[in-house]
Amino acid sequence: MVKLRSILTLLLLAAPMAMEVLAQPPVGGPPPCWPPPCIPIDGGVGFLALAGALYGGRKAMELRRTQRNADR
């Protein structure tokens, strides 16, 4: 019974995503991006996320060091 429930839950969650994958692009219409030039935001956002992860790791290490020194 648990296995059947898990399979049904998975199908209910995956079905809407599968429909998006099978969808065809609209015919005609405006160009993919307007107004030209199309400027991607991926490069800057990726660097920002990387910088945030590095900063958070640094702060976590500092907190760990201060707690370790306080225990001594």
Phi, psi and omega in degrees: 000319180294322180295318179296319179296320179295317180295317179295320178297316179298317179295319179294327179280326185274335184300314179297325179290324179294325178295323178294324181292323183276352183291144178269149177292154180295146180274131179072208178087186182289165178296163184304325177226141180215133000275150175294150005277145178278126183247114178286145180258001187296316185300312181291321181292322178297316178294323178295318178295319178297317179296320178296320178294317179295317179296317178296320177296320179296316180294323178294319178295319178297317179296320179295319179295317181293323178291323179293321179289328180289331180287339183282000000 
